[in-house]
């Protein structure tokens, strides 16, 4: 039996890993970090290297770039699966570091499915991590939810209609994964009267971090990992009381 | 100028605080923990005491119990606000520990509004924390979101209609704050064909923790801080691939 532990390492700031996450990274025999096609150091890797020695870190290429063609992505996926399967056969505890939370839009979900099929006695565990929307709320002062407000998290890759439906509702809307659709997002916010209170951010916790009012969005493409928070109109706003 | 720092200390497991949260608690002059009406040690206090000496912790009563009458709640609120205002006038950095995340259904939001009114040169900051839904996902193996699925977080205190609307949609639904409405929640899950895949949990990370399939809900009241995850029907389910 081997343990495969998906560890959420947060949005990029190395301090936004939990104590449990740090302990899980340190206790594992090896820590796998996903590396983009080009091989440049990613956020997960940079965060992991704050806590574990480089000698314990295994870099595995995942061709997650949207522009990579399907055949190449599948070949990279199969190679990554085989590499991880080999590590699981060799070691008792393999950690996989993932930005954000391993149960929120994470490659880890698919990876775990693949590995349970390849190495059937694998036990899958996850350690939660701070998501980009939580970090953007902290950085911008945009409260995610108050009182009885619902919150809807929409990956814009699901289509603009899903986003517009959510914006027409009573709660906070968080949009993920909308770099190329920045223009559509801005339009949906304007149509629903929500652009005034919305904020967006990218590269949170990194030197190139940007946190700005959504009203400044001019429709130009944004980084793929952009995050937007559109709170509902709140009576009393910041000056309210219980 | 004084800093008021809302620190999310996670759902109850002391290891689920971020490194940044631990550092913020330790760097503050005092750490305020909300204490329930009865004075018993709460989750926030128990977690804080893992990281800072008791001498730096200030216990402030918040009458948040649903059954406390309105006048008593308001009196407790005003007293708590005055107490915190006094601490802010006296110290440069006051941390307030809140379970979960300070920007997700937290008393901290209202408290910060009250304090900015009482002590106008207060600077409000927040440090994100792991939410109960993230911990329940990790404990139960219920993935929160995959691919293009939206996620809706519904406080059942908003009414059963909001919950049913969300369950009729395409994404994962997370229900919060539904102890007394457990029967309505179970009924809504059955009506929408979602009960088979749903899980609920309470007292996560505590000795009395309970994580069970929602199908076992018999309609009896549950603890107020119960959490439920109802994932959408997923093609291929756990055995799928990218």
Interface residues (C-beta under 8 A of the other chain):
Chain A: X8 X10 X13 X14 X15 X16 X17 X18 X19 X20 X22 X23 X74 X77 X101 X102 X103 X104 X105 X109 X110 X113 X114 X116 X117 X124 X125 X126 X127 X128 X129 X130 X131 X134 X135 X137 X138 X141 X142 X143 X144 X145 X146 X147 X148 X149 X150 X151 X152 X153 X154 X155 X157 X158 X159 X162 X166 X170 X171 X238 X239 X240 X241 X242
Chain B: X8 X10 X13 X14 X15 X16 X17 X18 X19 X20 X22 X23 X73 X74 X77 X101 X102 X103 X104 X105 X109 X110 X113 X114 X116 X117 X124 X125 X126 X127 X128 X129 X130 X131 X134 X135 X137 X138 X141 X142 X143 X144 X145 X146 X147 X148 X149 X150 X151 X152 X153 X154 X155 X157 X158 X159 X162 X166 X170 X171 X238 X239 X240 X241 X242
